[in-house]
Amino acid sequence: MDKNTALRQNNGNYEATMTLTSESVSDFSWWVTRLPTACKNITMGNPVIEMATDASPLATLQVATILVAVATRILELATE
């Protein structure tokens, strides 16, 4: 809700500053704590169809690292 409220208050300006609720800060903290060690293989028995994509484990790790960095910075800004 924070994003929608901030957008309404700032006439749809995505560049405007917003204040996070304590619930949002808590959610970011949860992700920052757990994302670096989150791992679960997706398995549902023997596959019927196999699909290949260009997503590599390295790319997935890079995205996770970026998400943790962004969430950490948001927490820093929210607690200043």
N, CA and C of each residue as an Amber inpcrd file, in Angstrom:
protein
   240
   0.8030000  -1.2000000   0.0000000   0.0000000   0.0000000   0.0000000
   0.8480000   1.2670000   0.0000000   2.0730000   1.1760000   0.5360000
   2.9150000   2.3640000   0.6160000   3.0770000   3.0230000  -0.7540000
   3.3830000   2.2030000  -1.7660000   3.6300000   2.7280000  -3.1090000
   2.3900000   3.4250000  -3.6530000   1.2440000   2.7670000  -3.5480000
   0.0140000   3.3560000  -4.0870000  -0.3540000   4.6510000  -3.3780000
  -0.2020000   4.6580000  -2.0730000  -0.4990000   5.8730000  -1.3000000
   0.4390000   7.0010000  -1.7050000   1.7270000   6.6980000  -1.8060000
   2.7110000   7.7210000  -2.1800000   2.4400000   8.2520000  -3.5840000
   2.0860000   7.3660000  -4.5070000   1.7850000   7.8260000  -5.8750000
   0.5620000   8.7370000  -5.8920000  -0.4600000   8.3870000  -5.1260000
  -1.6510000   9.2510000  -5.0610000  -1.2920000  10.6110000  -4.4830000
  -0.5080000  10.6060000  -3.4090000  -0.1430000  11.8580000  -2.7470000
   0.7570000  12.7270000  -3.6110000   1.4880000  12.0990000  -4.5450000
   2.4350000  12.8400000  -5.3830000   2.0200000  12.8650000  -6.8490000
   0.7250000  12.7280000  -7.1060000   0.1700000  12.8280000  -8.4560000
   0.8720000  11.9180000  -9.4590000   1.1530000  10.6820000  -9.0410000
   1.7490000   9.7100000  -9.9490000   3.2360000   9.9020000 -10.2120000
   3.8930000  10.7250000  -9.4250000   5.3200000  10.9940000  -9.6150000
   6.1510000   9.8780000  -8.9800000   6.7170000   9.0110000  -9.8170000
   7.5320000   7.9000000  -9.3220000   8.8640000   8.3630000  -8.7420000
   9.2680000   9.5840000  -9.0140000  10.5340000  10.1180000  -8.5060000
  10.3910000  10.7220000  -7.1110000   9.1630000  10.8550000  -6.6350000
   8.9360000  11.4770000  -5.3290000   9.4030000  10.5580000  -4.1970000
   9.7390000  11.1620000  -3.0820000  10.1350000  10.4120000  -1.8930000
   8.8940000   9.8450000  -1.2240000   9.0370000   8.6350000  -0.6800000
   7.9260000   8.0290000   0.0420000   8.4010000   7.5440000   1.3940000
   7.4900000   7.4270000   2.3250000   7.7940000   6.9270000   3.6560000
   7.2470000   5.5120000   3.7720000   8.0810000   4.6120000   4.2500000
   7.6520000   3.2270000   4.4330000   7.0000000   3.0530000   5.7940000
   5.9730000   2.2270000   5.8260000   5.3610000   1.8860000   7.1010000
   6.2800000   0.9230000   7.8400000   6.0610000   0.7650000   9.1180000
   6.8760000  -0.1770000   9.8910000   6.6870000  -1.6010000   9.3790000
   5.5000000  -1.8990000   8.8670000   5.2480000  -3.2220000   8.2870000
   6.1310000  -3.4530000   7.0580000   6.2630000  -2.4320000   6.2040000
   7.1140000  -2.5580000   5.0180000   8.5760000  -2.7100000   5.4040000
   9.0170000  -1.9580000   6.3850000  10.4020000  -2.0680000   6.8600000
  10.6380000  -3.4810000   7.3850000   9.6770000  -4.0080000   8.1040000
   9.7850000  -5.3740000   8.6200000   9.8580000  -6.3880000   7.4780000
   9.0420000  -6.1870000   6.4330000   9.0690000  -7.0860000   5.2700000
  10.4350000  -7.0480000   4.5810000  10.9830000  -5.8640000   4.3710000
  12.3060000  -5.7570000   3.7490000  13.3600000  -6.4410000   4.6100000
  13.2720000  -6.2640000   5.9120000  14.2230000  -6.9170000   6.8120000
  14.1490000  -8.4300000   6.6590000  12.9400000  -8.9560000   6.5620000
  12.7560000 -10.3980000   6.3880000  13.4520000 -10.8740000   5.1230000
  13.2400000 -10.1570000   4.0040000  13.8660000 -10.5430000   2.7330000
  15.3890000 -10.4300000   2.7880000  15.8930000  -9.3560000   3.3770000
  17.3450000  -9.1680000   3.4560000  17.9750000 -10.2990000   4.2580000
  17.3160000 -10.7330000   5.3030000  17.8350000 -11.8070000   6.1420000
  17.7940000 -13.1540000   5.4280000  16.7170000 -13.4400000   4.7200000
  16.5080000 -14.7810000   4.1860000  16.9180000 -15.0010000   2.7360000
  16.8950000 -13.9710000   1.9150000  17.1720000 -14.1540000   0.4880000
  18.5600000 -14.7270000   0.1960000  19.6130000 -14.2980000   0.8890000
  20.9390000 -14.8390000   0.5500000  21.0600000 -16.3570000   0.7130000
  20.2460000 -16.9520000   1.5710000  20.3500000 -18.3940000   1.7950000
  19.1460000 -19.1620000   1.2540000  18.2670000 -18.4810000   0.5480000
  17.0650000 -19.1440000   0.0310000  17.4210000 -20.0400000  -1.1500000
  17.0080000 -21.2720000  -1.0560000  17.2610000 -22.2050000  -2.1400000
  16.2770000 -23.3600000  -2.0290000  15.5690000 -23.6130000  -3.0720000
  14.6830000 -24.7650000  -3.1010000  14.5290000 -25.1790000  -4.5520000
  14.8950000 -26.4030000  -4.8250000  14.7330000 -26.9130000  -6.1760000
  13.2500000 -27.1180000  -6.4790000  12.8950000 -26.8800000  -7.7150000
  11.5170000 -27.0910000  -8.1490000  11.4360000 -28.4850000  -8.7480000
  10.7520000 -29.3740000  -8.0630000  10.5830000 -30.7270000  -8.5820000
   9.1550000 -31.1840000  -8.3510000   8.6060000 -31.8130000  -9.3470000
   7.2500000 -32.3530000  -9.2510000   7.1900000 -33.6920000  -9.9730000
   8.1080000 -34.5690000  -9.6730000   8.1280000 -35.8550000 -10.3510000
   8.8930000 -35.7790000 -11.6560000   8.7290000 -36.7820000 -12.4850000
   9.4170000 -36.8250000 -13.7750000   8.8140000 -35.8120000 -14.7450000
   9.6630000 -35.0750000 -15.4450000   9.1340000 -34.0670000 -16.3750000
   8.4800000 -34.6940000 -17.5940000   7.4480000 -34.0270000 -18.0840000
   6.7820000 -34.4360000 -19.3150000   7.3690000 -33.6430000 -20.4690000
   7.6770000 -32.3910000 -20.1940000   8.2620000 -31.4920000 -21.1910000
   9.4610000 -30.8130000 -20.5430000  10.5350000 -30.6540000 -21.2910000
  11.6870000 -29.9050000 -20.8150000  11.7900000 -28.6180000 -21.6010000
  12.1240000 -27.5410000 -20.9010000  12.2540000 -26.2460000 -21.5540000
  13.5850000 -25.6400000 -21.1210000  14.3140000 -25.0830000 -22.0610000
  15.5840000 -24.4380000 -21.7510000  15.4470000 -22.9340000 -21.9530000
  16.0690000 -22.1810000 -21.0610000  16.0860000 -20.7220000 -21.1910000
  17.5290000 -20.2510000 -21.0950000  17.7250000 -18.9650000 -21.2640000
  19.0710000 -18.4270000 -21.1730000  19.4200000 -18.0030000 -19.7440000
  18.5480000 -18.3130000 -18.7970000  18.8230000 -17.9590000 -17.4040000
  19.8390000 -18.9420000 -16.8310000  20.9160000 -18.4180000 -16.3290000
  21.9590000 -19.2700000 -15.7580000  21.9680000 -19.1110000 -14.2410000
  22.5520000 -20.0790000 -13.5330000  22.6660000 -19.9220000 -12.0790000
  23.4100000 -18.6460000 -11.6980000  24.4140000 -18.2690000 -12.4920000
  25.1550000 -17.0480000 -12.2030000  24.2510000 -15.8260000 -12.3260000
  23.4290000 -15.7870000 -13.3730000  22.5100000 -14.6530000 -13.5540000
  21.5100000 -14.5950000 -12.4070000  21.0090000 -15.7540000 -11.9830000
  20.0710000 -15.8010000 -10.8680000  20.7200000 -15.2750000  -9.6010000
  21.9700000 -15.6670000  -9.3520000  22.7030000 -15.1800000  -8.1880000
  22.9150000 -13.6730000  -8.2640000  23.2210000 -13.1680000  -9.4580000
  23.4280000 -11.7290000  -9.6240000  22.1390000 -10.9690000  -9.3310000
  21.0010000 -11.4660000  -9.8040000  19.7190000 -10.8150000  -9.5460000
  19.4280000 -10.8330000  -8.0470000  19.6480000 -11.9660000  -7.3880000
  19.4130000 -12.0630000  -5.9440000  20.3070000 -11.0860000  -5.1920000
  21.5540000 -10.9630000  -5.6090000  22.4940000 -10.0400000  -4.9660000
  22.0190000  -8.5980000  -5.1230000  21.5410000  -8.2650000  -6.2920000
  21.0250000  -6.9110000  -6.5400000  19.7940000  -6.6440000  -5.6840000
  18.8860000  -7.6240000  -5.5900000  17.6820000  -7.4480000  -4.7740000
  18.0300000  -7.2240000  -3.3080000  18.9980000  -7.9700000  -2.7960000
  19.4210000  -7.7850000  -1.4060000  20.0230000  -6.3940000  -1.2250000
  20.8320000  -5.9490000  -2.1670000  21.4480000  -4.6220000  -2.0720000
  20.3860000  -3.5230000  -2.0900000  19.4070000  -3.6630000  -2.9570000
  18.3310000  -2.6570000  -3.0420000  17.5160000  -2.6510000  -1.7540000
  17.1320000  -3.8270000  -1.2760000  16.3430000  -3.9000000  -0.0450000
  17.1250000  -3.3530000   1.1410000  18.4240000  -3.6350000   1.1920000
  19.2640000  -3.1230000   2.2700000  19.3110000  -1.6000000   2.2320000
  19.4590000  -1.0300000   1.0430000  19.4970000   0.4340000   0.9220000
  18.1630000   1.0550000   1.3130000  17.0750000   0.4090000   0.9390000
  15.7460000   0.9170000   1.3280000  15.6290000   0.9280000   2.8410000
  16.0950000  -0.1290000   3.4900000  16.0530000  -0.1720000   4.9550000
  16.9120000   0.9290000   5.5580000  18.0840000   1.1620000   4.9840000
  18.9420000   2.2220000   5.4940000  18.2420000   3.5710000   5.3910000
  17.6230000   3.8300000   4.2550000  16.9330000   5.1030000   4.0710000
  15.7270000   5.2280000   4.9960000  15.0370000   4.1220000   5.2250000
  13.8360000   4.1530000   6.0590000  14.1690000   4.3800000   7.5200000
  15.3730000   4.0230000   7.9320000  15.7230000   4.1660000   9.3400000
  16.5950000   5.3840000   9.6210000  16.8320000   6.2140000   8.6210000
  17.6330000   7.4400000   8.8390000  16.8160000   8.4750000   9.5730000
